[in-house]
Amino acid sequence: MDYLNNLEDNFKEICNECHHKGLEKCNYRKCNIGFADYVVKNIKNNTTYSVADGESLIPKDDFKYYDEKVISISDI
């Protein structure tokens, strides 16, 4: 499951560069990257490969700018 560890590392890097990190605005339920990290952690911890009603849980109001170079980094 190295790909899950790689995803977690990538999400951590993206979060570290986010200007909302550590503030009240930092909420994984309202952030696409935070939500993706939450899903990956659940997959790893619970060996679950889907989230019930997951599509409805995806944050729809996350309009933050994510650096294209950071987002495109992936070792999947």
N, C-alpha and C positions, 0 to 999 in steps of 0.2 A: 504494500500500500504506500509505496514511495510517492506516488502521484498525489495522494491526499496530503502528505507532509509537504510536498512542493507547493500545493495550492495554499496550505496554511501559511507557509513562508511568504508567498506572493501577497496574500491578503494582509499579512502583518506589515509588509513593506509599504503597501498602499495606505494602510491606516496610519502608519508612522508619518507619512507625508501629508495627511489630511489636516486641514486647519481646524477641524471640529474635534479632533482627538483630545480627550481629557476634559472636554467642556460638556455642559448640560445637553448641547445639541448632538453629542455623540451617543447614538442609540441604534443598536443593530436592527431593531424592528423598523427603522425609518431609513436605513442605508442599504443599498444594493450589495456593497462589498461586505458589510457586517452580516447581512442576511446570508450571503453565500458562505461566509466563514462559519456561521451558526449551523448551516446545513452540513458542511464538511465535518465539523466536530461531531454532530449527531451520527453521521455515517460511520465515523471511526469508533465512537464510543458505544454505539448501540448496534453496530453492524446492520443498520437499516439502509436500504437503498432507495427509499422514497419517503417523502414527507406527506402525510395525509392532508389533502386540500392545500398542498404547497403552493400551487399557482396563485391562490387567493391571498397568500401570505407575503408574496413578493412586494416590496415597497414600490409604490407607484409614484411617489412624490419626491424621489431622490434626483434632484437636478444638479448636483455638484459636478464640477468639472474634474475628470480623472485624466491624468497625464497618459496620453496614448502609448508612450514608450513603456510606462510601468504596467499598464493594463495588458499590453500585448506580450509581456514576458510570461512564459509558461513552459514548464518542463513536463507536460503531460505526454 
